[in-house]
Amino acid sequence: MPNHTIITVDADNFEQHGLFCVKNKKHPGYLAKRDWLQQRFAEGLRLKLLLIKDKQAGFLEYIPAEFTWRVVEAREYFVIHCLWVNTHQFGVSGLASVLLQDCERDAITKDANGIAVVTSDGPWMADKRVYLKNGFRHVDETAPHFQLLAKTFRDTPLPAFPKNWQERLAAIRGLQLLYTQQCPFIGKAVLELPPVAEQHGVTLKLMEMPDAATARKQMPSPYGMFNLVHDGRLLADHPISATRFRNILQKNLNLKLGN
């Protein structure tokens, strides 16, 4: 692997380095994520940028479990929110492992019990195989397609998913989008989906989670960033386009334009 540098992005240098996934600093998602991060840095969130020849090649975001927005129970662990590398552009392998090894050194220094991460067989950022290759193991799973992986440093209770998903879903009535600003791509859905719902004669209620503890308590799926629910039924557990939302309304709710 060529020479590389890992930069810790914080409140002081964020504007200098920006986001790996959204470059346009006027993008609504960029602005929302920037404001969200400014609150999270004080909670111990780490945003690591991997540079190769001064160009951004990947990033890793993680946070102490006390403040994680993933719906997991992982006492005194670090929880990874995002891992994304641009292997194809740079023509090298091992970028994700470099970032994970840096996270591990940080977790050991902070005397954490280990590192946990939610993975999925559905749309996702990093393939779970990269975690397994770096010493993580499967510790829990839940429907429809989520797994919880962990790398443990000592003999303590393993991270786990909550067991009350149906109870959480049953409390949500009508058509609701529960979301947070942890992912900059969610902002686009928040803007685009309500008008589509109106075209089909239904109101989409937007419910932004005010903090991590509320998200872990109320979100009805492990991702915890985006949950589209109708009368206790989970319709989407990751950001979707307006087109996908229109299809859901027509196929799952049997709604037509102009209802």
C-alpha positions as CSV (number, residue, x, y, z in Angstrom):
1,M,0.0,0.0,0.0
2,P,1.4,3.5,-0.9
3,N,2.3,6.0,1.8
4,H,-0.8,7.3,3.5
5,T,-1.9,9.7,6.2
6,I,-4.8,9.5,8.7
7,I,-6.3,12.8,9.8
8,T,-8.6,13.1,12.7
9,V,-11.3,15.6,11.7
10,D,-12.7,17.7,14.6
11,A,-14.6,20.9,15.3
12,D,-11.5,23.0,14.6
13,N,-10.5,21.6,11.2
14,F,-13.8,20.3,9.8
15,E,-14.2,23.2,7.3
16,Q,-10.7,22.5,6.0
17,H,-11.3,18.9,5.3
18,G,-15.1,18.6,4.9
19,L,-16.9,15.3,4.2
20,F,-15.7,12.4,2.2
21,C,-19.1,11.5,0.9
22,V,-20.5,14.9,0.0
23,K,-18.1,17.5,-1.4
24,N,-20.5,20.4,-2.1
25,K,-20.4,22.5,1.0
26,K,-23.8,24.1,0.0
27,H,-25.5,20.8,-0.2
28,P,-28.4,20.5,2.4
29,G,-27.0,17.2,3.6
30,Y,-23.5,18.6,4.0
31,L,-24.9,21.5,6.1
32,A,-27.1,19.2,8.3
33,K,-24.2,16.8,8.8
34,R,-21.8,19.6,9.7
35,D,-24.2,20.9,12.4
36,W,-24.8,17.3,13.7
37,L,-21.1,16.7,13.9
38,Q,-20.4,19.8,15.9
39,Q,-22.5,18.4,18.7
40,R,-21.1,14.9,18.4
41,F,-17.4,15.8,18.6
42,A,-17.9,16.7,22.3
43,E,-19.4,13.3,22.9
44,G,-16.3,11.5,21.7
45,L,-17.1,11.0,18.0
46,R,-14.1,10.3,15.8
47,L,-14.1,11.1,12.1
48,K,-11.0,9.7,10.5
49,L,-9.9,10.6,6.9
50,L,-7.5,8.4,5.0
51,L,-5.3,10.4,2.6
52,I,-3.1,9.0,-0.2
53,K,-1.0,11.6,-1.9
54,D,-3.1,14.3,-0.2
55,K,-6.3,13.0,-1.8
56,Q,-9.1,11.6,0.3
57,A,-9.2,7.8,-0.1
58,G,-11.7,6.8,2.6
59,F,-13.2,7.6,6.0
60,L,-14.3,6.0,9.2
61,E,-16.8,7.4,11.8
62,Y,-17.2,5.8,15.2
63,I,-18.3,6.9,18.7
64,P,-18.5,5.5,22.3
65,A,-21.5,3.3,22.6
66,E,-23.1,5.6,25.2
67,F,-23.6,8.1,22.3
68,T,-24.1,5.8,19.3
69,W,-27.0,6.3,16.9
70,R,-27.0,2.6,16.0
71,V,-29.7,0.7,17.8
72,V,-27.4,-1.6,19.8
73,E,-26.5,-2.4,23.4
74,A,-22.7,-2.4,23.7
75,R,-21.6,-1.2,27.1
76,E,-18.2,0.5,27.0
77,Y,-17.6,-0.4,23.4
78,F,-16.8,1.8,20.4
79,V,-19.5,1.6,17.7
80,I,-18.7,2.2,14.1
81,H,-21.2,4.3,12.2
82,C,-19.6,4.4,8.8
83,L,-16.7,3.0,6.8
84,W,-16.3,3.9,3.2
85,V,-13.2,3.6,1.0
86,N,-12.5,4.4,-2.6
87,T,-10.4,1.3,-3.5
88,H,-11.1,1.4,-7.2
89,Q,-10.0,5.0,-7.7
90,F,-6.6,4.4,-6.1
91,G,-6.1,0.9,-7.3
92,V,-5.0,-0.5,-4.0
93,S,-6.4,-2.8,-1.5
94,G,-6.4,-2.8,2.3
95,L,-7.7,0.8,2.8
96,A,-10.5,-0.3,5.1
97,S,-8.2,-2.4,7.2
98,V,-5.9,0.6,7.7
99,L,-8.7,2.6,9.1
100,L,-10.0,-0.3,11.3
101,Q,-6.5,-0.8,12.7
102,D,-6.4,2.9,13.6
103,C,-9.8,2.6,15.3
104,E,-8.6,-0.4,17.3
105,R,-5.5,1.4,18.6
106,D,-7.7,4.3,19.7
107,A,-10.2,1.9,21.4
108,I,-7.4,0.1,23.3
109,T,-5.9,3.5,24.4
110,K,-9.3,4.5,25.7
111,D,-9.7,1.2,27.5
112,A,-12.8,0.2,25.6
113,N,-14.2,-3.3,25.9
114,G,-14.1,-3.6,22.1
115,I,-15.5,-2.4,18.9
116,A,-19.0,-3.2,17.4
117,V,-20.5,-2.6,14.0
118,V,-23.9,-3.2,12.4
119,T,-23.7,-4.9,9.0
120,S,-26.4,-5.9,6.5
121,D,-27.0,-8.3,3.6
122,G,-29.0,-5.4,2.0
123,P,-27.7,-2.0,0.7
124,W,-24.7,-1.1,2.8
125,M,-21.4,0.7,2.7
126,A,-18.7,-1.8,3.7
127,D,-19.0,-5.5,3.1
128,K,-18.9,-7.4,6.4
129,R,-16.1,-9.5,5.2
130,V,-13.7,-6.7,5.8
131,Y,-14.6,-6.7,9.5
132,L,-14.3,-10.5,9.7
133,K,-10.8,-10.3,8.1
134,N,-9.8,-7.8,10.8
135,G,-10.8,-10.0,13.8
136,F,-14.5,-9.2,14.2
137,R,-17.0,-12.0,14.8
138,H,-20.7,-12.5,14.5
139,V,-22.4,-11.8,17.9
140,D,-26.1,-11.2,17.0
141,E,-28.5,-10.8,14.2
142,T,-32.1,-9.7,13.6
143,A,-34.6,-9.7,10.8
144,P,-34.8,-8.9,8.0
145,H,-31.1,-8.7,7.1
146,F,-28.9,-7.2,9.9
147,Q,-26.0,-8.6,11.7
148,L,-24.0,-7.3,14.7
149,L,-20.2,-7.9,14.6
150,A,-17.8,-7.2,17.4
151,K,-14.1,-7.3,18.2
152,T,-13.6,-7.9,21.9
153,F,-10.6,-7.0,24.0
154,R,-11.7,-8.7,27.2
155,D,-14.3,-11.1,28.7
156,T,-17.4,-8.9,29.1
157,P,-21.0,-9.1,28.0
158,L,-21.2,-9.2,24.2
159,P,-23.0,-6.4,22.3
160,A,-26.5,-7.2,21.3
161,F,-29.6,-5.9,19.5
162,P,-32.7,-5.1,21.4
163,K,-35.5,-7.7,21.4
164,N,-38.6,-5.5,21.2
165,W,-38.7,-4.5,17.5
166,Q,-42.4,-5.4,17.2
167,E,-43.3,-3.3,20.3
168,R,-41.5,-0.3,18.8
169,L,-43.2,-0.7,15.5
170,A,-46.7,-1.1,17.1
171,A,-46.3,2.3,18.7
172,I,-46.0,4.0,15.3
173,R,-49.3,4.9,13.7
174,G,-50.0,6.5,10.3
175,L,-47.2,7.0,7.8
176,Q,-44.1,8.2,9.5
177,L,-40.4,8.8,8.6
178,L,-38.2,8.5,11.7
179,Y,-34.7,9.8,10.9
180,T,-31.6,11.5,12.1
181,Q,-29.0,13.7,10.4
182,Q,-26.1,11.2,10.9
183,C,-26.0,10.5,7.2
184,P,-25.9,13.5,4.8
185,F,-27.9,11.6,2.2
186,I,-31.0,11.5,4.4
187,G,-31.7,15.2,4.0
188,K,-32.6,14.7,0.3
189,A,-35.2,12.1,1.3
190,V,-36.6,14.4,4.0
191,L,-37.1,17.1,1.3
192,E,-38.4,14.9,-1.5
193,L,-40.7,12.3,0.1
194,P,-43.4,14.5,1.7
195,P,-44.6,16.0,-1.6
196,V,-44.8,12.5,-3.1
197,A,-47.0,11.5,-0.2
198,E,-49.3,14.5,-0.8
199,Q,-49.7,13.5,-4.4
200,H,-51.1,10.2,-3.2
201,G,-53.5,11.8,-0.8
202,V,-51.6,10.9,2.4
203,T,-49.5,12.9,4.9
204,L,-46.0,11.7,5.7
205,K,-45.1,12.7,9.3
206,L,-41.5,13.5,9.8
207,M,-40.0,12.6,13.2
208,E,-36.3,13.6,13.7
209,M,-34.6,11.9,16.7
210,P,-33.4,14.6,19.1
211,D,-30.5,12.6,20.5
212,A,-28.8,9.2,20.4
213,A,-30.5,7.8,23.5
214,T,-34.0,8.5,22.0
215,A,-32.9,6.9,18.7
216,R,-31.7,3.8,20.5
217,K,-35.0,3.6,22.4
218,Q,-37.5,4.3,19.7
219,M,-36.0,3.4,16.3
220,P,-37.5,0.2,15.0
221,S,-34.5,-1.2,13.2
222,P,-30.7,-1.5,13.9
223,Y,-29.6,1.1,11.4
224,G,-31.3,3.8,13.4
225,M,-30.9,6.5,10.8
226,F,-33.9,6.1,8.5
227,N,-37.1,4.2,9.2
228,L,-40.2,4.5,7.1
229,V,-43.2,3.0,8.9
230,H,-46.9,2.7,8.2
231,D,-49.2,1.6,11.0
232,G,-46.6,-0.6,12.7
233,R,-45.2,-2.0,9.5
234,L,-41.6,-1.2,8.5
235,L,-41.5,-0.2,4.8
236,A,-37.9,0.9,4.5
237,D,-34.9,0.8,6.8
238,H,-32.4,2.8,4.7
239,P,-32.6,6.1,2.7
240,I,-34.7,5.7,-0.4
241,S,-35.4,7.9,-3.5
242,A,-38.6,9.6,-4.3
243,T,-39.2,7.0,-7.1
244,R,-38.7,4.1,-4.6
245,F,-41.1,5.9,-2.2
246,R,-43.7,6.3,-4.9
247,N,-43.5,2.6,-5.7
248,I,-43.9,1.7,-2.0
249,L,-47.1,3.9,-1.7
250,Q,-48.6,2.3,-4.8
251,K,-47.6,-1.3,-4.2
252,N,-47.6,-1.6,-0.4
253,L,-50.3,0.9,0.5
254,N,-52.4,0.6,-2.7
255,L,-52.5,4.3,-3.2
256,K,-52.8,6.1,-6.5
257,L,-51.9,9.5,-7.7
258,G,-54.6,12.1,-6.8
259,N,-56.2,10.0,-4.0
